[in-house]
């Protein structure tokens, strides 16, 4: 009997499970000895369930903390380690590769040809070079344009399965109540809720072959809404990548954002109003050098708040989208920008008020000062977030997260939600690119 090659998959509850499903499940040439987990609190110590793992894994597969990787390689006599998570520097990836190689195993990155699903429907993918670059506003803009043309658009979101995995194989979100049905975390709500409010069905889950099949059953067009800076799980007819003018050069030094940058049919240079012209020029130069066929779109984020008068002269707590200011590396987001724009007297430093897991988040991400990341991967973390917010001595709480935070935590101070949409500047524009494609398919 042929010896099966032993594998460990390094992940963060997303790309890792997809790579397993696409390449290793039911593949008798391999034995996946373990998953490791990082980035997302609480994902280690779980098990990839037998219901999803397939016939070769009747007991499922254990998920260990990544800190145990070297020991796991030796314990399980592992032949190969597969790296499968996103928004990390190229230097970080190679440090992990060196750790794996020093333990005697091979180090592997699995590419799009082995992991992208083929769809029977037209697919438009929106990805990015970094977390927080502005994928969601671009996705919303495309979705609304397609809706205006009378095309039924279904959005498939990059996975965030942080709950009970066997219950999350396929998730369909049509109503806000579905967020409670699937026990969605704050991070999931940030991405699903705006689409639901705009009247779109959102699919997500763990098993994306099943997710795609169900989405195709009710869609004219599939719209992939990417997570972090990962590349799409689906082969795309139009591949759009968002570059961030606030972080020029990151398109070449973060994994797998550079993959998206090089693969893109169109690159949106976003947030050009928040930075200087040289930053935009640097990204344009990199496009011309590394992906000259890509169309270049310039855009800004239009931020707004319902009652700007409530901010002027006040002590403001700025609550920001969690992934953007944590592993995305941003120092601030939309709430901070709005507070400055409308004359806040002070942006309160939340660090000394933080409790439990929120305090640990600040310790891990030392670049954060005058913003509070809205992290809520578990019920315990949501409670810590609520206590932290209510501990803080401020006049007003402003939330830059796309979800309505007041539906999740009880906030005892005046609370205002920031809205932001993408506005293109000049030509070409997204609508022009999408319309040209649809005409070529005789869909309009």
Long-range contacts (C-beta under 8 A, 24 or more apart in sequence): 2-28, 2-29, 4-28, 4-29, 4-30, 4-31, 5-29, 5-30, 5-31, 5-79, 5-80, 6-30, 6-31, 6-33, 6-76, 6-77, 6-78, 6-79, 6-80, 7-31, 7-32, 7-33, 7-78, 7-79, 7-80, 7-81, 7-82, 8-32, 8-33, 8-34, 8-35, 8-36, 8-69, 8-72, 8-73, 8-76, 8-78, 8-80, 8-81, 8-82, 8-105, 9-34, 9-35, 9-36, 9-81, 9-82, 9-84, 10-35, 10-36, 10-38, 10-66, 10-69, 10-81, 10-82, 10-83, 10-84, 10-85, 10-96, 11-35, 11-36, 11-37, 11-38, 11-84, 11-85, 12-37, 12-38, 12-39, 12-40, 12-43, 12-85, 12-86, 13-37, 13-40, 13-43, 13-159, 13-160, 13-161, 13-162, 14-85, 14-86, 14-158, 14-159, 14-160, 14-161, 14-227, 14-228, 14-230, 15-84, 15-85, 15-86, 15-159, 15-230, 16-82, 16-84, 16-85, 17-48, 17-52, 17-159, 17-161, 17-165, 17-206, 18-84, 18-115, 18-159, 18-208, 18-233, 19-82, 19-84, 19-110, 19-115, 20-48, 20-53, 20-61, 21-52, 21-206, 21-207, 21-208, 21-209, 22-114, 22-115, 22-117, 22-209, 23-110, 23-114, 23-115, 25-53, 25-54, 25-56, 26-54, 26-55, 26-56, 27-56, 28-56, 31-56, 32-57, 32-61, 33-61, 33-72, 33-76, 33-78, 34-61, 34-62, 34-63, 34-64, 34-72, 34-76, 35-61, 35-62, 35-63, 35-64, 36-63, 36-64, 36-65, 36-66, 36-68, 36-69, 36-72, 37-63, 37-64, 37-65, 37-66, 38-65, 38-66, 38-85, 39-85, 39-327, 40-162, 40-377, 41-357, 41-375, 41-377, 41-378, 41-381, 42-162, 42-377, 42-378, 43-162, 46-165, 48-165, 49-165, 49-166, 51-166, 51-169, 52-165, 52-166, 52-169, 52-206, 52-207, 69-99, 69-100, 69-103, 70-99, 70-102, 70-103, 73-100, 73-103, 73-104, 73-105, 74-103, 74-104, 78-103, 78-105, 79-105, 79-106, 80-105, 80-106, 80-107, 80-108, 81-105, 81-106, 81-107, 81-108, 82-108, 82-109, 82-110, 83-107, 83-108, 83-109, 84-110, 85-228, 86-227, 86-228, 86-229, 86-230, 86-255, 86-256, 86-257, 87-130, 87-131, 87-228, 87-229, 87-230, 87-254, 87-255, 87-257, 87-327, 87-328, 88-254, 88-255, 88-327, 89-253, 89-254, 89-255, 90-253, 90-254, 90-255, 90-258, 91-253, 92-255, 93-255, 112-231, 112-232, 112-235, 112-259, 112-263, 115-233, 116-232, 116-233, 116-234, 116-235, 117-208, 117-209, 117-212, 117-233, 117-234, 117-235, 118-234, 118-235, 119-212, 119-216, 119-222, 119-234, 119-235, 120-216, 121-216, 121-219, 121-220, 121-221, 121-222, 122-220, 122-221, 122-222, 122-237, 122-437, 122-438, 122-441, 122-443, 123-221, 123-222, 123-223, 123-224, 123-232, 123-234, 123-235, 123-236, 123-237, 123-238, 124-221, 124-222, 124-223, 124-224, 124-236, 124-237, 124-238, 124-240, 124-434, 124-437, 125-223, 125-224, 125-226, 125-232, 125-234, 125-236, 125-238, 125-239, 125-240, 126-223, 126-224, 126-225, 126-226, 126-240, 126-242, 127-224, 127-226, 127-229, 127-230, 127-231, 127-232, 127-239, 127-240, 127-241, 127-242, 127-260, 127-264, 128-226, 128-228, 128-229, 128-241, 128-242, 128-243, 128-244, 128-257, 128-260, 129-229, 129-241, 129-242, 129-243, 129-244, 129-247, 129-250, 129-251, 129-254, 129-257, 129-258, 129-260, 129-261, 130-229, 130-244, 130-247, 130-250, 130-254, 130-257, 130-328, 130-329, 131-228, 131-229, 131-323, 131-324, 131-327, 131-328, 131-329, 132-244, 132-321, 132-323, 132-324, 132-325, 132-328, 132-330, 132-333, 133-229, 133-242, 133-243, 133-244, 133-247, 133-270, 133-271, 134-242, 134-244, 134-268, 134-270, 134-271, 134-299, 134-301, 134-422, 135-225, 135-226, 135-242, 136-190, 136-191, 136-194, 136-225, 136-402, 137-301, 137-420, 137-421, 137-422, 138-240, 138-242, 138-268, 138-270, 138-299, 138-422, 138-430, 139-195, 139-223, 139-225, 140-194, 140-195, 140-198, 140-421, 140-422, 141-421, 141-422, 141-430, 142-223, 142-240, 142-430, 142-434, 143-195, 143-198, 143-200, 143-223, 144-198, 145-430, 145-431, 145-434, 146-220, 146-221, 146-223, 146-434, 147-199, 147-200, 149-438, 149-444, 151-220, 151-221, 151-438, 151-443, 151-444, 152-218, 152-219, 152-220, 152-221, 153-200, 153-219, 153-220, 153-221, 153-222, 153-223, 154-200, 154-201, 154-202, 154-203, 154-215, 154-218, 154-219, 154-221, 154-222, 154-223, 155-195, 155-200, 155-201, 155-202, 155-203, 155-223, 155-224, 155-225, 156-202, 156-203, 156-204, 156-208, 156-211, 156-212, 156-215, 156-222, 156-223, 156-224, 156-225, 156-233, 156-234, 157-191, 157-192, 157-202, 157-203, 157-204, 157-225, 157-227, 158-204, 158-224, 158-225, 158-226, 158-227, 158-228, 158-230, 158-233, 159-204, 159-205, 159-206, 159-208, 159-227, 160-185, 160-187, 160-188, 160-191, 160-204, 160-227, 161-204, 161-205, 161-206, 162-187, 162-188, 162-377, 162-378, 165-206, 168-205, 168-206, 169-205, 169-206, 169-207, 169-210, 170-203, 170-205, 170-206, 170-207, 170-210, 170-211, 170-214, 171-203, 171-204, 171-205, 171-211, 172-201, 172-202, 172-203, 172-214, 173-201, 173-202, 173-203, 173-204, 174-201, 174-202, 185-376, 185-377, 185-378, 185-382, 186-322, 186-374, 186-375, 186-376, 186-377, 186-382, 186-385, 186-401, 186-403, 186-405, 186-408, 187-322, 187-323, 187-375, 187-376, 187-377, 189-403, 189-408, 190-321, 190-322, 190-374, 190-401, 190-402, 190-403, 191-225, 191-227, 191-402, 193-402, 193-403, 193-404, 194-402, 194-403, 195-225, 208-233, 208-234, 220-443, 221-443, 226-260, 228-323, 228-327, 228-328, 229-254, 229-255, 229-256, 229-257, 229-260, 230-256, 231-256, 231-259, 231-260, 231-263, 237-437, 237-441, 238-265, 238-266, 238-433, 238-434, 238-437, 239-263, 239-264, 239-265, 239-266, 240-264, 240-265, 240-266, 240-267, 240-268, 240-430, 241-266, 241-267, 241-268, 241-294, 242-267, 242-268, 242-270, 243-267, 243-268, 243-269, 243-270, 243-283, 243-287, 244-270, 244-271, 245-269, 245-270, 245-271, 245-272, 245-274, 245-275, 245-279, 245-280, 245-283, 246-271, 246-274, 246-275, 246-279, 246-330, 247-329, 247-330, 248-275, 248-278, 248-279, 248-280, 248-282, 248-283, 249-282, 249-283, 249-286, 251-283, 251-286, 252-286, 252-290, 261-286, 261-287, 261-290, 261-291, 262-290, 262-291, 263-291, 264-291, 264-294, 265-293, 265-294, 265-295, 265-433, 266-294, 266-295, 266-296, 266-297, 266-428, 266-430, 266-433, 267-291, 267-294, 267-295, 267-296, 267-297, 268-297, 268-298, 268-299, 268-422, 268-424, 268-430, 269-296, 269-297, 269-298, 269-299, 270-299, 270-300, 270-301, 270-422, 271-299, 271-300, 271-301, 272-298, 272-299, 272-300, 272-425, 273-300, 273-301, 274-300, 274-301, 274-337, 295-428, 295-433, 296-428, 297-424, 297-428, 297-429, 297-430, 297-433, 298-424, 298-425, 298-426, 299-422, 299-423, 299-424, 299-425, 300-422, 300-423, 300-425, 301-334, 301-420, 301-421, 301-422, 301-423, 302-420, 302-421, 302-422, 302-423, 303-334, 303-337, 303-338, 303-341, 303-418, 303-419, 303-420, 304-338, 304-418, 304-419, 304-420, 305-338, 305-342, 305-398, 305-416, 305-417, 305-418, 305-419, 306-416, 306-417, 307-416, 308-338, 308-341, 308-342, 309-342, 310-396, 310-414, 310-416, 311-338, 311-339, 311-342, 311-343, 311-344, 311-396, 311-398, 311-416, 312-342, 312-343, 312-344, 313-343, 313-344, 313-345, 314-344, 314-345, 314-394, 314-395, 314-396, 315-344, 315-345, 315-346, 315-348, 315-393, 315-394, 315-395, 315-396, 316-344, 316-345, 316-346, 316-347, 316-348, 316-394, 316-395, 316-396, 316-397, 316-398, 317-347, 317-348, 317-350, 317-372, 317-389, 317-392, 317-394, 317-396, 317-397, 317-398, 317-413, 318-347, 318-370, 318-371, 318-372, 318-398, 318-400, 319-371, 319-372, 319-373, 319-374, 319-389, 319-397, 319-398, 319-399, 319-400, 319-401, 319-405, 320-371, 320-372, 320-373, 320-374, 320-400, 320-401, 321-373, 321-374, 321-400, 321-401, 321-402, 322-373, 322-374, 322-375, 322-376, 322-401, 325-365, 325-368, 325-371, 325-373, 326-361, 326-364, 326-365, 326-368, 326-373, 326-375, 327-365, 329-367, 331-367, 331-368, 331-369, 331-371, 332-370, 332-371, 333-371, 333-400, 334-400, 334-418, 334-420, 335-371, 335-398, 335-399, 335-400, 335-418, 336-370, 336-371, 336-400, 337-400, 338-398, 338-400, 338-418, 339-398, 344-396, 347-371, 348-392, 348-393, 348-394, 350-388, 350-392, 353-388, 353-391, 353-392, 353-393, 354-384, 354-388, 354-391, 355-384, 355-387, 355-388, 355-391, 356-380, 356-381, 356-383, 356-384, 356-387, 357-381, 357-384, 358-384, 358-385, 358-388, 374-399, 374-401, 374-405, 376-408, 382-408, 382-409, 385-409, 386-410, 386-411, 389-413
